[in-house]
Amino acid sequence: MNESLVKFGTLFFSKPATAIAGQVDSLFTFILWVSVILFLLVFGAAALFVFKYRSKGTNEIPKQQWIHDNRFELLWTIVPFILVMIVFVWGFKDFFLLRVSPSYSYEISVTGKKWFWVFDYSDTGKTVMNDLVVPVNQPIKLIMASEDVLHSFYIPNMRIKRDVIPNRYTTLTFTADRVGEFSIFCTEYCGDGHSAMLANLKVLSTEDFEEWKQTGGASDDMPLADLGKKLYADKMCNTCHSLDGSPMSGPSWKGLYNTNRELSDGSVVLADENYLRESIVDPKAKIAAGYPPVMPAYAGLLSDREIKALIEYIKEIK
């Protein structure tokens, strides 16, 4: 089960899942309390002066006025300089730990699309949607790019976030120090389905990760329609296709199967199994009338069984 961002952790942060997260939290706490103390000192001094030196009948004209004091000049110059340098050095060290990947890092390619994430494992040729699976205690290097618009990849429990940009690679690195499941978000508004552009980080033991690379965690024993229902949410089909007939950026799946569908070129096609399969793997081949051609191709992202499962699920939605 995906770890809750609210139930576990502190007032400001979710429970950390990597060593660097503790350092980031400590720096934040240091800055917070320094800011609180400085605020109280400034506000307290202002309140004291307003009350003590307020205008009154016996004290209408100031008797003495300070123009300059070297002690105070040095105090409010040196102390802020020291505090800023502490934050700079501390933050600079953490920045490098968050940006510089060890040479032995396990590399995974990340692609952002409207509105899901694709993870490619070059050592196995495996491609996974919305599930980033990594081994525990192994440095991970993410090499990220976008296929369409600007996205931002964010894992709160790892305290890492970086923009994912079209036609350019950006990188992130982290080392998970405990097994579990954690949420991944897109934090750059990228269109209608932005709020649903979610994914899961699954941290496995070394043995379980090696087994996952061989099997892919396939659900071979799950009935096709049930698997299709699961994929509808897992593969983010729900960001574009409703189940109740309500309009979204893509046609509703309600009553879709075996009906005549008008296409953007004016022709009509029967929404049978072949049409549904083609619409999944190559959605721009036949574009439904009244809808923009924004759906990405799922060719190579879904197995044959997953495609069949989605078709079976669509057939059940009357």
C-alpha positions as CSV (number, residue, x, y, z in Angstrom):
1,M,0.0,0.0,0.0
2,N,1.2,3.5,-0.9
3,E,2.5,5.3,2.2
4,S,0.3,8.2,3.2
5,L,1.8,11.6,3.0
6,V,-0.4,12.8,5.9
7,K,-0.5,9.9,8.3
8,F,3.3,9.4,8.5
9,G,5.8,12.1,9.2
10,T,5.8,15.5,10.8
11,L,3.8,18.7,10.5
12,F,6.0,19.9,7.6
13,F,7.3,16.7,6.0
14,S,6.3,13.2,5.1
15,K,8.3,10.4,6.6
16,P,11.8,10.4,4.9
17,A,12.8,7.3,2.9
18,T,16.4,8.3,2.1
19,A,19.3,9.6,4.2
20,I,19.6,12.9,2.4
21,A,16.0,13.7,3.3
22,G,17.0,13.9,7.0
23,Q,19.6,16.5,6.1
24,V,17.1,18.5,4.0
25,D,14.7,18.4,6.9
26,S,17.4,19.6,9.4
27,L,18.3,22.5,7.2
28,F,14.7,23.5,6.9
29,T,14.3,23.3,10.7
30,F,17.4,25.4,11.2
31,I,16.2,28.1,8.9
32,L,12.7,28.0,10.4
33,W,13.8,28.5,14.0
34,V,16.4,31.1,13.1
35,S,13.6,33.0,11.3
36,V,11.2,32.6,14.3
37,I,13.9,33.9,16.7
38,L,14.8,36.9,14.5
39,F,11.1,37.7,14.0
40,L,10.5,37.6,17.8
41,L,13.5,39.8,18.4
42,V,12.5,42.4,15.8
43,F,8.8,42.3,16.7
44,G,9.6,42.4,20.5
45,A,12.0,45.3,20.1
46,A,9.5,47.2,18.0
47,A,6.7,46.5,20.5
48,L,8.9,47.6,23.4
49,F,9.9,50.9,21.7
50,V,6.3,51.7,20.6
51,F,5.1,51.2,24.2
52,K,8.0,52.7,26.1
53,Y,8.7,55.7,23.9
54,R,5.2,56.5,22.9
55,S,4.1,60.2,22.8
56,K,2.7,61.4,26.1
57,G,2.3,64.6,28.1
58,T,5.6,64.3,29.9
59,N,7.6,63.0,27.0
60,E,6.6,65.0,23.9
61,I,10.1,65.9,22.7
62,P,12.9,63.4,22.5
63,K,15.8,64.2,24.9
64,Q,18.4,62.2,23.0
65,Q,18.7,60.7,19.5
66,W,21.3,58.1,18.3
67,I,22.7,58.8,14.9
68,H,25.3,56.1,14.6
69,D,26.8,53.2,16.7
70,N,29.6,51.0,15.4
71,R,28.7,48.2,17.8
72,F,25.2,47.9,16.3
73,E,26.5,48.2,12.8
74,L,28.9,45.3,13.3
75,L,26.3,43.3,15.1
76,W,23.7,43.4,12.4
77,T,26.3,42.9,9.7
78,I,28.4,40.1,11.1
79,V,25.6,38.0,12.6
80,P,23.4,37.8,9.4
81,F,26.6,37.1,7.4
82,I,27.4,34.1,9.6
83,L,23.9,32.8,9.4
84,V,23.7,33.2,5.6
85,M,27.1,31.4,5.2
86,I,25.9,28.5,7.4
87,V,22.9,28.1,5.2
88,F,24.9,28.5,2.0
89,V,27.5,25.8,2.9
90,W,24.9,23.5,4.4
91,G,22.6,23.8,1.4
92,F,25.5,23.6,-1.1
93,K,26.6,20.3,0.3
94,D,23.0,18.9,0.2
95,F,22.6,20.2,-3.4
96,F,25.5,18.2,-4.6
97,L,24.2,15.1,-2.8
98,L,20.9,15.6,-4.6
99,R,22.4,16.3,-8.0
100,V,25.6,14.3,-8.4
101,S,25.1,10.6,-9.0
102,P,27.7,8.0,-8.0
103,S,29.4,6.2,-10.9
104,Y,27.8,2.9,-9.9
105,S,24.2,4.3,-9.9
106,Y,21.4,2.2,-11.5
107,E,20.1,4.3,-14.4
108,I,16.5,4.5,-15.4
109,S,15.1,6.7,-18.2
110,V,12.0,8.7,-17.3
111,T,9.6,10.2,-19.9
112,G,6.8,12.6,-19.0
113,K,3.7,12.6,-21.2
114,K,0.2,14.0,-20.9
115,W,-0.7,12.6,-18.4
116,F,1.5,9.8,-17.2
117,W,5.1,8.7,-16.6
118,V,7.0,6.1,-18.5
119,F,10.1,4.3,-17.0
120,D,12.5,2.5,-19.2
121,Y,15.0,0.0,-17.8
122,S,17.9,-0.3,-20.4
123,D,19.5,-3.3,-18.8
124,T,16.3,-5.4,-19.3
125,G,14.5,-3.6,-22.1
126,K,11.5,-3.3,-19.8
127,T,9.1,-0.4,-20.1
128,V,6.8,0.4,-17.2
129,M,4.0,3.0,-16.9
130,N,3.4,4.9,-13.6
131,D,5.4,2.4,-11.5
132,L,9.0,3.3,-10.7
133,V,10.5,0.1,-9.2
134,V,13.9,0.3,-7.6
135,P,16.1,-1.8,-5.2
136,V,16.7,-0.6,-1.6
137,N,20.1,0.8,-0.7
138,Q,21.1,1.2,-4.3
139,P,21.9,4.7,-5.8
140,I,19.4,5.5,-8.5
141,K,20.0,8.0,-11.4
142,L,16.9,9.2,-13.2
143,I,17.5,10.6,-16.7
144,M,14.4,12.5,-17.6
145,A,12.8,14.2,-20.6
146,S,9.3,15.3,-21.7
147,E,7.6,14.3,-25.0
148,D,5.2,17.3,-25.0
149,V,5.0,20.1,-22.4
150,L,6.9,21.1,-19.3
151,H,6.4,18.6,-16.4
152,S,8.0,18.4,-12.9
153,F,9.0,15.1,-11.2
154,Y,8.5,15.1,-7.5
155,I,8.9,12.4,-4.8
156,P,8.1,14.0,-1.4
157,N,9.5,11.2,0.7
158,M,12.8,11.5,-1.1
159,R,12.8,15.3,-1.0
160,I,13.7,15.4,-4.7
161,K,12.0,17.5,-7.4
162,R,13.1,18.7,-10.8
163,D,11.6,20.0,-14.1
164,V,11.2,17.6,-16.9
165,I,11.7,19.5,-20.1
166,P,11.0,18.8,-23.9
167,N,14.2,18.3,-26.0
168,R,16.5,18.3,-23.0
169,Y,17.6,15.9,-20.4
170,T,17.6,16.6,-16.7
171,T,18.7,14.2,-13.9
172,L,17.9,13.3,-10.4
173,T,19.5,10.9,-8.0
174,F,18.4,9.2,-4.7
175,T,19.1,6.1,-2.6
176,A,16.1,4.7,-0.9
177,D,17.0,3.3,2.6
178,R,13.8,1.4,3.3
179,V,11.3,-0.8,1.5
180,G,7.8,0.6,0.7
181,E,5.6,2.4,-1.8
182,F,5.7,6.2,-2.1
183,S,3.8,8.8,-4.2
184,I,5.2,10.5,-7.3
185,F,3.6,13.8,-8.5
186,C,3.8,16.2,-11.4
187,T,4.2,19.7,-9.8
188,E,4.2,21.8,-13.0
189,Y,0.7,22.5,-14.5
190,C,0.6,20.6,-17.8
191,G,-3.0,20.6,-18.9
192,D,-6.4,19.1,-18.0
193,G,-5.1,15.9,-16.5
194,H,-2.3,17.5,-14.4
195,S,-3.8,16.7,-11.0
196,A,-4.2,13.0,-12.0
197,M,-0.6,12.6,-13.3
198,L,0.4,10.3,-10.5
199,A,2.8,7.4,-10.2
200,N,4.2,5.1,-7.5
201,L,7.7,4.5,-6.4
202,K,8.1,0.9,-5.3
203,V,11.2,0.2,-3.3
204,L,11.9,-3.6,-3.2
205,S,14.6,-5.7,-1.5
206,T,17.5,-6.7,-3.7
207,E,16.1,-10.2,-4.1
208,D,12.6,-9.0,-4.9
209,F,13.9,-6.5,-7.4
210,E,15.8,-9.1,-9.3
211,E,12.7,-11.3,-9.4
212,W,10.7,-8.3,-10.6
213,K,13.1,-7.7,-13.4
214,Q,12.5,-11.2,-14.6
215,T,8.7,-11.3,-14.2
216,G,7.7,-7.7,-14.3
217,G,5.1,-8.3,-11.6
218,A,2.6,-9.5,-14.2
219,S,-0.9,-10.4,-13.0
220,D,-1.3,-13.6,-15.2
221,D,-3.8,-15.1,-12.8
222,M,-6.2,-12.1,-12.9
223,P,-9.3,-12.2,-15.1
224,L,-9.0,-10.0,-18.1
225,A,-11.8,-7.6,-17.3
226,D,-10.6,-7.2,-13.7
227,L,-7.1,-6.5,-14.9
228,G,-8.6,-4.0,-17.4
229,K,-10.4,-2.2,-14.5
230,K,-7.1,-2.0,-12.6
231,L,-5.2,-0.8,-15.7
232,Y,-7.9,1.9,-16.2
233,A,-6.6,3.6,-13.0
234,D,-3.0,2.5,-13.1
235,K,-2.3,3.6,-16.7
236,M,-4.2,6.9,-16.2
237,C,-6.9,6.1,-18.7
238,N,-9.3,7.8,-16.2
239,T,-7.7,11.2,-16.9
240,C,-9.2,11.3,-20.4
241,H,-12.0,8.7,-20.6
242,S,-15.0,8.6,-18.3
243,L,-17.1,5.6,-17.5
244,D,-20.5,7.4,-17.1
245,G,-20.8,9.1,-20.4
246,S,-19.6,12.5,-19.2
247,P,-17.4,14.4,-21.7
248,M,-13.6,14.6,-21.1
249,S,-10.7,15.2,-23.4
250,G,-11.3,11.7,-24.9
251,P,-14.5,9.7,-25.7
252,S,-16.3,8.1,-22.8
253,W,-16.0,4.3,-22.5
254,K,-19.7,3.9,-21.6
255,G,-21.5,2.1,-24.4
256,L,-18.5,2.5,-26.7
257,Y,-18.0,-1.1,-27.7
258,N,-19.7,-2.3,-31.0
259,T,-21.3,1.1,-31.8
260,N,-20.7,3.2,-34.9
261,R,-18.3,6.1,-34.3
262,E,-17.9,9.1,-36.4
263,L,-14.3,10.1,-37.2
264,S,-12.8,13.5,-37.7
265,D,-12.6,13.0,-41.5
266,G,-16.4,12.3,-41.7
267,S,-16.2,8.6,-42.0
268,V,-17.9,6.1,-39.7
269,V,-16.2,3.0,-38.1
270,L,-17.5,0.2,-36.0
271,A,-15.9,0.2,-32.5
272,D,-15.1,-3.5,-32.5
273,E,-12.0,-5.2,-31.0
274,N,-9.8,-4.2,-33.9
275,Y,-10.8,-0.5,-33.7
276,L,-10.3,-0.5,-29.9
277,R,-6.8,-2.1,-30.2
278,E,-5.8,0.4,-32.9
279,S,-7.0,3.3,-30.8
280,I,-4.8,2.1,-27.9
281,V,-1.6,1.4,-29.8
282,D,-1.9,4.1,-32.5
283,P,-4.7,6.6,-31.5
284,K,-3.9,9.1,-34.3
285,A,-4.8,6.5,-37.0
286,K,-8.5,7.1,-36.5
287,I,-9.4,10.3,-34.6
288,A,-12.9,10.5,-33.1
289,A,-14.9,13.5,-34.2
290,G,-15.0,16.3,-31.8
291,Y,-11.9,15.3,-29.9
292,P,-8.4,16.7,-30.2
293,P,-5.6,14.2,-31.2
294,V,-3.8,14.4,-27.8
295,M,-3.7,10.8,-26.8
296,P,-0.2,9.3,-26.9
297,A,0.5,6.0,-28.5
298,Y,0.7,3.0,-26.1
299,A,2.5,0.8,-28.6
300,G,5.4,-0.9,-26.6
301,L,4.0,0.4,-23.3
302,L,1.4,-2.3,-22.8
303,S,1.7,-6.0,-23.3
304,D,-0.7,-7.9,-25.5
305,R,-2.5,-9.2,-22.4
306,E,-2.9,-5.7,-21.0
307,I,-4.3,-4.5,-24.3
308,K,-6.8,-7.4,-24.3
309,A,-7.7,-6.7,-20.7
310,L,-8.5,-3.1,-21.5
311,I,-10.7,-4.1,-24.4
312,E,-12.5,-6.7,-22.3
313,Y,-13.2,-4.0,-19.7
314,I,-14.5,-1.6,-22.3
315,K,-16.8,-4.2,-23.5
316,E,-18.3,-4.6,-20.1
317,I,-19.1,-0.9,-19.7
318,K,-22.7,-0.6,-21.0
